[in-house]
Amino acid sequence: MELRSPAIRKFAHARPVIDCAQCGEKIFAPDWSEYLDDRKVRHLWACEACGYQFETIARFPEPVAG
């Protein structure tokens, strides 16, 4: 008997997960996010296992004029 449904597995793989660069543990969500402008978002990540902290920046493409 399987306790997890395929739908849960599909959802789990759709979410972004980052591995800690120091210890390799999974980090599931940023501690803090801020919009830098209309196309950039900065995320602050912290590993609960080892305490390492780092930032990432997500850049989104300009909308295509149509």
N, C-alpha and C positions, 0 to 999 in steps of 0.2 A: 504494500500500500504506500502510495506517495502522499506526503503531507502538503507539498507545494503544488499549486496548479501551474500549468504552462503560462497562464496570464501573468502570474506574479513574476516568473522568471523573465518574461518579455519586458515587463515594467522595470525590473531591476537593471536590466542591460541597457535600457533607454536613458537612465539617469547618468549624468556625468559623475565619475568617481576618479579621484586623483590619488596616486600613490605617494606617500611621503618620500622625499628625496634622501632622507637620512636613514630611516629604518624600514621603509617599504610598506608600512601599514596603510590601509585604505582610509581616505578622508572623504566623507560623503557630502559635505556642504561647507561652504566658506563661513567663517565667523562673521565676516562683514563684507559688504559690497557698496561701491559708490559709483555713480554715473559721472564720468569725466566730461563727456559731451554727448551729442545725440548718437554717436556711433561707437563709443568706447565705455567699457565697464571694468573697474578694477575690483578684484576679489582678494581678501586677506584670508589665508588658510593657516590653521594651526593643528599640528598633530597631537592628539590626546595621549598617544603612547610615549613619545619622546620629547614633546614640547617644541619641536622645530616649527618656525613660522616662515611663510613666504607669500609673495604676491603673484597674481597672474593678471593679465589684461586681455579682455575679450574685445576684439574689433569686429564690427559688423560692416558689410559692404554698403556703399551708397545705393539708394533705391534707383532702379532703372526707370528713366523717364519714358512714359508710354503714350 
